[in-house]
Amino acid sequence: MKGLFVSDLLWLKHQKRFLLSLPGLLGLYLVLDIQISLIMLYLTIILQGGLLQLVLQSLQPETARFLFALPVSRREFVLEKYILILGLCGLGMLTAGGLCVLFRPHHAADLPEALGIGVIWLLFFTAFLIPMAIRFDTGVRIWMVVLLMFAAAILSYVMGEATLPDTFFWEWMQNHRMTVFLPLAVLCSAGCAVSAFISKRMLESREY
């Protein structure tokens, strides 16, 4: 599996335009004084979308035939892709959050909540999009973009300037954020495990 990591990291290293766009966007978001949770969300969307293209590229017939002719099992392939996407997106999220706090210290108190929202989002959509990419191959690209942008729009509305209803349930959630976050994180983590199993079974049913 180490060879898969090295290969994917070398692929990512050559995506210079994509990688250079990330700090540029972060600087733009900081200048526009966008909320820290939205900055982390948008950058994670872009990074996750770029890494999902790696999954699609790896499953092209010519690439997949060569890859699975090597001593690489379907299980190792799936596990490596989940670890890579979750790990790099998580690292990107932490980096973006750290830079936001560095340049805007008055937003430091918002960082834990922003990280919690980002982790839930990352786990949920990774669990959903990787099997979707494996199932539909390249035809799913446009749908991934639509889905990611739709999620960003909804979360922007919820976390942005929208006036949230002043209800007992909402007040309870605000006062017990960890109580809400931990079960959701466990649920989404379990969803990722189920998703990885489904992805492996789908790959095992294919011949390249």
N, C-alpha and C positions, 0 to 999 in steps of 0.2 A: 504493500500500500504506500510505502514511502516514495516509490517511483511515480505513483499517481500524483502525490502532493507536489513533487518536484516539477513534473510536467505541467500541472495546472498553474503553479506559481510562475513558471517561465512564460506560459501563455499570458498571464496577467501582466507580467513585467513588460511585455511588448505592446500592451494596450496603453501607450503613453498619453494619447489624447484623452482617453477616458479617465486615467488616473490624475492628469493635470486639471481636469475639470472639477474634481472634488474640492481641492483647496480654494479654487476660484469661486465656486458656488458658496462655500462656507464663508468666505470673505464678503460676498454679496449679501448673504443673509444677515451677517453681523452688522453691516452698514445699514441695512433696512430695519434693524432692531426687531427681527422676528423672534417669537418666543423660542426658548431653548428646546422645548419638546418638539416643536415643529421643525427646527433646524435639524435635529437628530433624526427625525422621521424622514424628511425629504432626502437627506444624504444616504440614509440606510436604504430607501427605496431605489435610489440610483445605483448604489453598489450591489444590492441584491439582484436588480434587473440585469446588470452587467455579468454577474456570476452565473445567473441562470442561462445566459447565452452560451456559457462554457458547457453546461449540461447538454444543451441542444446540439452544440457542435460535436461533442463527444459521441453522440448517438446517431450521427450521420452514417449511412451504410458503410462507406469506405473506411472511415475512422473506427467505427465500432468493430468491423471485421478484423482490422489490424490489432486493435486493443485487446479483444477477447481471444485472439490467437496467442497472446502472451500469457504467462502464468498469473493472470488477474481474474479472480472470481467475480461473479455478479454481486455477491455480498460485499466484497472489498470495494468495488466500484461505488455502490450506493452509499456505504458508510463514509467513504472518503469525501463524496460530494456533500453530504449533510454536514460533516465536520468542517469542511472548508467554508461552506456558505455561512453557517452559524458562527464559526470562529472569526472569519474576516469581517462579517457585518457587525458582530459584537465588538470587535476591536475598533472598527470605524466609528461605532456609536460612542464608545468610551472616549476616543480621541476627539470627536466633535464636541462631546460634552465638556471635556477638560479644557479645550480651547475656548469654548463659550464662557466658561467660568473665569478663565484667565483674562480674557478681554472685557468681560462684563461681570465683575465680581458681585454686583448687586443681585444677580440672578442665581447665585450659588444655592440658595434655598430651594430653587425649583428643580435642581439636578436629580435628586432621588426619584421624584415623581416622573420626570421625563424618562429616566432610565427604566423605570417599571413599565411605563406605557410602551417604550421601545422594545423591551424584551418580549412582552406579550405579543406585540405585532409581529416581531421577527419570527418567533416560534410558530405562530398560527399560520402565517403565509408561507413560510418554508415548508411546513407540513402539507400545505395545500398545493403549492405550485410545482414542487419537484415531481410528484406523481403525475400531475397534469402535463408537465413537459415530457415525461417519459411516454405517457399514453398517446399524446398527439404530435410529438416531434416538432418540426419547424412550424407547422400550421398554427401552433398555439401562441406564437410570439405576439401577435397583435392583441390577443385576448389577455395575455399577461400584462401588457402595458395598460390596457383599459382597466383591468382589475386593480393594478397597483395605483393608478391615478385616482380611481374611484375611492379606494380606501384612504388615500391622502386627502381627498376633498372632504370626506366625512369626518375624519379626525381633525382636519383644520377647522371645520365648523364647530365641532364639539369643544376643542381646546382653544379656539380663537376668541373672537369678540362676541360670540353668540351668548345670549342671555339664557342661562340654564334655569329650569323651573325650581323654585324654592320649595322643595318638598322634603318631607321627613326622610324619605329613602335616600335622596341625594345628599342631604346633610350627614346622614349616617355613613354613607360611603366616603365622604370627604374626611370624616373624623376617624375612620377605621380603614385607612388605605392599605396597610399591610395585611389586614384580615381579608380584604378583597383580592389583593395582588397574589398572595401565596397560593390559594386554591386555583386561581387562573393560571399561574405559572406551572403548577403541577399538572393541571389538565392539558395545557398546551404542550408540555414536555411529553406527556403520554401520547398525545396526538402525533408528535414527531416520531415517536418509536413505532406507532402503528403505521404511520406514513412510510417509514423506511422499510418496514416489512412488506407493505403493499408494493412499493417500488421494486424491491428485490424479486417478488413473485412475478411482476410484470416483465422484468428483464429475463427471468428464467424461462418464461413462456415464449421468448423470441429466439429466432435463429438468425445469426448474421453471417 
